[in-house]
Amino acid sequence: MAGMTAPVASETGISGEAKTPRLWAVVLAACAGQFLVVLDVSVVNVALPSMREDLGLSGTGLQWVVNTYTLAFSGFMLLGGRAADLYGRKRMFLVGLSLFTAASLAGGLAQEPWQLLAARAVQGMGAAVLAPATLTILTTSFPEGPARTRAIGTWTAVGAGGGAAGGLVGGVLTDTLSWRWVLLINVPVGALVLVCAALWLAESRDGGARRRLDVPGALLVTSGLGCVAYGIVRTESAGWSAPDALLPLFGGLALLGLFVAVEARTAAPLVPLRLFRRRTVSAANVAIFVNGLAMFAMWYFLALYTQNVLDYTPLQGGFALVPHSLSIVLGSKLAPRLMARVGARSLAMTGAALAGLGYLWQGTMDASGGYAGSVLGPGIVMALGAGLAATPLASIATAGAEPGDAGLVSGLFNTARTMGGALGLAVLSTAAASRIAGEETPEALAAGYARAFQVGAGVLAVCVLFMLVALPRSTGRK
């Protein structure tokens, strides 16, 4: 694509050739930002035991190192998507990346658990501004058709690769330097991407009337999700009937209900409910939410299994997941070609079904398992299926979006995926903990992790059935 140019909306929303960037530069900048965002969802996984030893984190605290980031990420992503539409995609890309990079520095220098968790929350907020801008920059730079599909496929592959490569990157950095470098590495990389984006990207935004950002809506949805996730985590120790688990659960659901009520009445909603009348938006976002309930936790439990059960070092654990990284990238890159032959709906169902088979296989692991049968084989099947499903779902969710809603629709898709992942980690961790029952032996841990994958397989089966019924056969505007 080198040397190609395409018109992009200018500061006033009118196409302007003078500010048109080269498409290879657009793809490179957008994918670099997405890689950093997704990398930090998983890069800390193999470093968790070292963090626990250094900072004195509890087992629950380890889970919140992951979930504090993902909850802030998912809760504020809708706000970030709307901000990109109103104030400029390039501007919000730079703002989000700056916040993300600064928080990475603070997290890498943390001396207390609360400092690390606070930095992870700010990282998630920066990612929430950055991530919608990356996809919106692509969808507003490329017209609908094969070129946009290829660009989204590359974006998906890079994002998937960032999540998958987190284990390897985290393992190498933790073993050779320290756990702190899984966060500090973002600082020089983020600074480089900031300079390149400032030079290469052209500004674009919705040319319509300015509207206020719905900050109350963002706070309600983030608080609601956080309370629900906290309530689920509390069930690990208190049980599902305990008041200190039920109160945050029901309180979170009440906040989410209030969020819907506010969105229905406010003049400038964070999430215009009219969008969900479009079948492509509503069905694809539910599908990616359910898919995320299972898929996000794969890297978390594999990292724990390789180190806590198979006794791998962080570096060995990271290298053990390299084939998974390659498989998910391969699936994402194959998806655009397969979509042209079988359609987005069929490919999304096939990918989720394949991942579900891998989850069933992974659910047979035990303490005496070998690498080939307990990590490599099922991991390749799971990762390949995840890669095949992601691109068609992204294409369906963003098909036919109005230019003024492009950032919001992108934010909805990323929110659904990350929100599902955050809640899924809480649910599957609870399932694992109920099987482990406080024992820390390799046999008990392996059985608990296997339980999590078995539950995940059931979730993916539900996802396939939902897509069969709900996803449209074509992705035209509906």
N, C-alpha and C positions, 0 to 999 in steps of 0.2 A: 504493500500500500504506500510505500515511500513515494513522495512527490505528489500524491493525490491531495486535492483540497475539496472542501464542501462548504456551502454557506452555513453560517451559524447565527443564531439570533444575537443581535448586538445589545448594547446597554439599554436601548429603548424598545427592544423586542423586534426590531426590523432587521432583516438580513443585511449584512455588511461584508463585502469582500475584503475590505482593507484589514479587518481583524481576523480573517479566516485562518485557522491554524492548519498545519499539515495533519492528516488523519493519523499517521503513525505516531506523531507526538501526542495527540489526544488519547490514543489507546495506551501508550506507554505511561503517561502521567496518571490516567484513571486506574490502570491496573496496578501501578506501584502503590497508590494510596489504598486500594482495596487489599493488596497483599499485606500491608502493615496492619490494617484493621483486623483482618481475619487471623493473621499470624498470632496476634496477642490474645485471641480467644484460647488458643491451644498451647502456645509456647511455654506457659508456666507449668504445664502438667508434669513433665518429667523433673522439674525443679521443686515440686511441692515438698518432697521429703527433706530436701536441704533447707527450704524456707522454714519448715516446721522446727528443725533442729536449731537453726540460727536465731529465730525470733520467738520461739516458744509457742507456736500456734497450736491450737487444738485440732482434732480431726474435723470438727464442724467448721473451724476457722479456715482450714485448707479449702473446703468446698466454697467458702465465701470469697476466697481469693479469685476463684473463677467466676462465681455468680455475681459478685459486686460489679465486675466489668460488664458482664452480659446483660444484667438488669438495667444498668444505666444506659448501656448501648441501645437496647430495644426500647426502653421507655422514652428516650429523648429523640429517637431517630425520626419519628413523624414530624417533630418540631424542626429537626435539621432538614428534612426534605422540603417542608414548606418555606423555610428560610432560604434555601437554595433557589426556589422559584421566585421569591420576592426580592431578594437582595443580590442575587447573582451567583451562578454556579461556581465560577472561578473564585470569587471572594469568599464564599463559605468553605470551599475546598481548602483554601489557605488558612482560614480561621480554625477550622477543625483540625488540620494537620499541626498547626502551631500548638494548640491546646494539648493534643495527643502527645506531641514530642516533649513538651514541658512536664506533663504528668509522668511520662516515662522516666525522666531524670529524677523526679521526686520519689518515685517508687523504688528506683534502683538505689537510692541513698537512704531509704527508710531504716530506722533503728527500732521501731516499735510496731507491733501488729496493726494498731489503728492507723499508723501513718501509711503502711502498705495498702490497707483496705481503702483509705481515703484517696490515695493516688490512683488506685485501680478504678474507683468510681469516676474520678475526673478524666481518666483515660477513656472510659466508656462514653462519657459525654462528648469528648472530642471526636471519638469514632462515630458517634451518632450524627454529628454535623458533617463529617467527612464522607461516610459511606454512601448516603443518598446522592451526594454530589458526583461521586465517581460514576455511578450508573447513569445518572441524568446527563452528564457530559457526553456520554456515548449515545444515548437515545436521542438527544437533540442535535448531535453532530452527524448522525447517519440517518438517511430516510429508511422507512420500513422496507424490508426486503432482505435478500441474501447478505448484503454487506453488513446490515445491522445485526443479523443473526450471527455472522462470523465474529463481529466485534463483541457481542454479548457472550458468545462461546469462549472467546479468549479471556474476557473479564471473569467469567465463571471458573474457567480452568485455573487462572492465576489465584483467584480467591480460594478455590478448593485446595490448590497447591499450598497456599499460605497456611491454611488450617492443618493440612496433612504434614507440611514440613516443620510445623511447630515442635513436634517431638524430636526431630533430628537437630534442629537449631538449638533447642533448649538443652538437649543432652550434651552437645559439643561444648556449649558455653558453660554449662554447670560443671562439667568434668574438667575442662581446661582452665577456666577462670573462676567463676562463682555464680550462684544463682542470680546475683544482682545484674549480671550482664544479659540475662534474658529480657530485661527492661532497658538497660542502658544502651544496648545495641540500636534501639530505635532512634536515639538522639542523632548520631551522625547520618544515618539513613534518612530520617525525617528531614534534617536540614538540607540534604542534597535534593530530595524530592521537592521541597519548598522552593528552592532556587529554580529548578527546572520548570516547575509548574508556573511560577511567576513569569518566566520568559516565554513559554511555549503556548500556554492556554489563552484563548480569547474569552472575554466575558460574555455571558448570556443570561437572560432572566426573562420572566413573564412580562410582556409589554403592557398588560392590563393594569387596572387601578390597584394601587397599593392597599394592602390590608394588614391589620395588626396580627401579630403572632399570638396564638392561643396558649399562653404560658400556663394558665390554670389547668387546661386540658392535659398538657404534658406532665404537670405535677401529679394530677389525679391518676393518670394511667401508670406512671412510674411507681407511685406509692402503692397503688393497688397490686401491681405485679410483685413488688417487693414483699408486701404482706402475705400474699398467697404463697410465694416461694418460701418465706420464713416459716409459715405455718406447716408447709409440707416437710421442711427440714426438721421442725420440732417433733413431728410424729416419730422420728427415728428413736428418740429417747423417751418421749412422753406417751406415745400411742395416739391413734386417730380419734379417741374419745376424750382426750385430756383437754381441759379448758384452755391451757396455754398453747395448744395447737389449733383448737377450733376458733378461738377468738381472732387470731390474725388471719386465718383462712376466710372466715365469714366477713371480717372487716375488709379484707382485700377485695372480696367479691362485691361488697357494698360500694367500695370506692370505684371499682370498674363500672358498676351500674350507674353511679353518679356521673362518671365520665361520659357514658352514652347519653344520659339525660342532658348534660351540659352541651354536648356536641349537637344535639337536636335543636337546641334553643339559641345558641350563640350566633351572632351575625357573621363571625369569621371563625368557623370551627377549625380545629386542628385536623380533624378527619370529617370531611363532608360526607354524611351518611348516604348521599345520593350515589357516591362511587360504588357502593356495595350493591346497587341495583344492576350494575354491569356484571354479567355472569363471569366474564374472564377475570375480573378483579376479585370478586368474592370467592369463587371456587378455587382459584389458584392460590390465594392467600391462605385459605383453610387447609388446602393440601400441603403447602409448604410448612405450615404450623405443625400439623400432625407428623409430617416427615421429620421435622426438626426435633420433635419430642424424643425420637429414637436416635437419630444420626449424630447429634452433637455430642452425646455422651460416649460414643465409640472411642474417641481418642483418650478421654479421661480414664476409662476403665482399662484400656489396653496398656496405658502407661503404668497404672497401679499394678496390673497383673504381671507385667514383665519385671518390675523391680521388687514388688513385695512377695511374689510367689515364685517366679523363675530366678530371682536373685541376680538380675542384670544390673549393671551399673547404669547411671543416667546416659552415658555415651552409647553403651550397648543397646539400651532401650530405644534411644533415638534412631540408631541405625536399623534396628529391627523393624521400624515402621516406614523405612524408605520405600519398599514395594507398595505399601498402601498409598503413599504420596503419588507415585508414578501411576498407579491404577486410577485414582480419582481424577488426575489430570487427563489421562488417556480417555476416560469416559466423557469428560467435559468437552474435549476436542473432537471426539467422534460424534457427539450429539447433533451438531448442526447438519452433518451429512445424513445421519439416520432420520432426523426430523423431516428432511425433504422426501424421504421414501415412505415412512410409516406414519408421519404426523406427530405433532407435539404431544397430544393426549396419549396415544399408544406408547410412545417412548417413555413418557413420565411414569406410566403404570409399570412398564417393563423394568425400568430402573429401580423403582421402589420394591417390586417383587423380588428382583435379584438381590437387593440389599437385605431383604427379609430372610431369604435363604441363607445368606452369609451370617446373619444374626443367629439363626437356628443352629448353624454349625458352630459358631463361636460359643454358643450356650452349652456345648458339650465339654468344654475345657475343664481340666482338673489340675491338681498340684503336681502331677507327674507328667504333664503334657510336654511334648517337644515343640520346637519352633515351627517346623513345617506344618504339623497338623493342628496346632493350637493357636498360632499367631499368623503365619504366612498365608495359608490356604483360605481360611475364612475371612481374613482381612482383605485380601485381594477381591473377593466376591463382594464384600460389603462396600468397599471403596469404589469399585467399578460401577456398582449399581447407583451409588450416591452421585457420582459424576454424570451418569446418563440421565438421571432425573432432574438435576438442578437447572440445566439450560432450558429444556422445554417449559418448565414451570415459570422461569423468569420471562420467557418470551410470551407465554399466555398472559401473565399478570400485567405486562406492560403494553400489550397490543392495543392499538387504538386510543391510547391516552391523549387527551388534549394537551397542547403545548404548555398551557398554564398549570396543568396538574402533573406534569412529568416527574418533578421532584417528589411530589407527594405519593404518587403511585410507586415510584422506586423505593421510597421510605417505607411504605406499607409492606412491600415484599420483604425487604430486609428486616423489618420489625417482626413480621410473622415468623420468619426463619429463626431469628435470634431469640425471640420470646419463647417459641416452642423449645429451643435448645436449653434455655435457662430453667424453665419449668420441668422439662424432661430430665435434666440432670438431678433436680431435687427429687422427682418421683423415682427414677431408677436408683439413685443413691439410697433412698428409703427402702426400696425392694431389696437391694444388696445387703443393707444393714440388718433387715429382718431375718435374713438367712445366716449372716455371720454371727448374729446374736452375741456380740461382745468378745468373741474369740478372735485371737490374732494369729492363729496357726495358718500355715500355707494352705492346708486343706479347707479350712473354714473360709478363708479369704477367696480362694478359687471358686468355692461353691456360691459365695455371695456375688461375685462378679458374673458368674455364669447365670445366676438368677436375673441379674439386670439385663443381660442380652436376650434371655428368653422373653422377658416382658417387652423388650424393644421389638422383638420379632412379631409379637402380637399387635403392637402399635402400627408397625408397617403394613401388616395384613389389613388392618382397618383403613389405613391410608389408601391402599390399592382399591378397596371396595368403594371408598368415597369418590376417588377419581373416576372410576368406571361410571358412576351414577351422575356426578356433578360437573365434571369438566366438559366444556363444549367441544364438539368434534372439529370445529374450525375456530380460528382466533380473530375473526373479524369483529368489528365494534358491535356490541350488543347491550 
